[in-house]
């Protein structure tokens, strides 16, 4: 048995604990890569478009069920090499009486059907040949189809890679005994060691499948933006947009131009922005076939009536400004506002009810472009 398949049979991922998917019944629920939630990023000219067929390539234990709940009018085809993961997904689908999922136990690289939308997160960097995997994704896309991928970034992995190699050297294996040894070792490391801070940061590392997937994976490769771009081009694909656009927007960190740039200049700026941004654990991109490529963002009209904030955004205010805090990234300041203008946004709030934007609608354009604000007509 292939070592990767064996790993996910014994330790299906994400950890198949008793979980509820109730929140994904809500049409405003947030889900990574979800077409219904992210339509403003995928189809800016037609927010109401919904794909007929969605492929979850490497679905794991729960992704396909979440997609089926949030995209009830789409057919979800779920493929995974792990029978354990497929079986758990089937149980979840039965629990929620879902009839819009087809499950396939196989490597998605063996699949040849066509899809309007393909989501493949945390998978490509584990495949035996990532280039072939991307080529297969390209071949399965309809002419105007989109692919949403997430692969490991390299800037945040260098020290961790040395640690993972050391684990192999001392004989910590992918089994229950290896997990015990790993847990014991982690308690002895300095508190600022990247393995310790990673465990504190990522909730997945609280369980055994998460520890195996992160520290002892059978196969993985990491990428700088420039390396990822080369891989994507060789697959006859091109990046249409980023899921977290501000991480790759050079103008966010410098006074460099951000608008009216040609494709080559934009991509160079992406590579430079990576050097300034907080170390990236994942590169998450939306892809199109090269011959269907166009720059995704060229400006938005201001006619929005529903907005949703990216989860985790915090708002604060002092006497003359409100500040939007972007986790590890630079904050955005909105000047000439007072404490009374500070607010707590909830999903689905009508645009006209938000006092802070009544005289500052231009800020919407910037926030949508950066992926901070989800805007809908």
Number of C-alpha atoms within 10 A of each C-alpha: 6 8 12 18 17 15 21 23 16 16 23 24 22 19 19 16 9 6 9 10 14 11 13 18 15 10 13 14 16 20 15 16 24 21 25 22 21 20 20 22 24 27 15 18 12 11 18 12 14 17 18 13 19 29 28 23 27 25 29 29 25 23 21 30 26 22 28 24 25 23 23 16 13 17 19 27 22 26 25 23 22 25 20 20 26 26 15 17 24 19 14 21 21 12 11 15 10 14 12 19 22 13 17 16 16 17 16 21 17 9 15 12 12 18 25 18 26 29 26 22 24 20 20 22 20 18 18 13 11 19 19 16 20 23 18 17 28 25 18 21 22 17 15 13 21 27 27 25 24 21 23 24 22 21 19 17 19 12 13 17 16 10 16 16 12 12 18 13 9 8 10 17 17 23 15 13 10 16 20 12 15 19 12 11 11 14 10 9 12 11 11 9 13 17 20 15 12 14 16 12 10 11 10 17 18 12 13 20 23 21 19 24 23 19 20 23 19 19 12 19 16 21 19 17 22 15 12 17 18 13 19 22 16 13 21 16 25 22 24 23 21 22 21 16 19 24 24 26 26 23 14 21 15 10 8 11 13 13 11 10 13 9 12 8 11 19 18 14 19 19 18 16 21 20 16 16 19 15 15 17 16 19 23 24 20 22 25 24 24 16 11 12 15 15 13 17 14 11 12 16 8 13 11 16 14 16 21 20 19 15 10 10 14 15 15 15 18 13 11 12 16 23 17 17 17 16 11 9 14 15 12 16 15 16 12 10 17 14 13 12 17 18 15 9 14 10 15 14 13 13 19 12 11 15 13 18 15 11 8 11 14 13 16 20 15 16 18 21 22 20 20 22 20 22 27 19 13
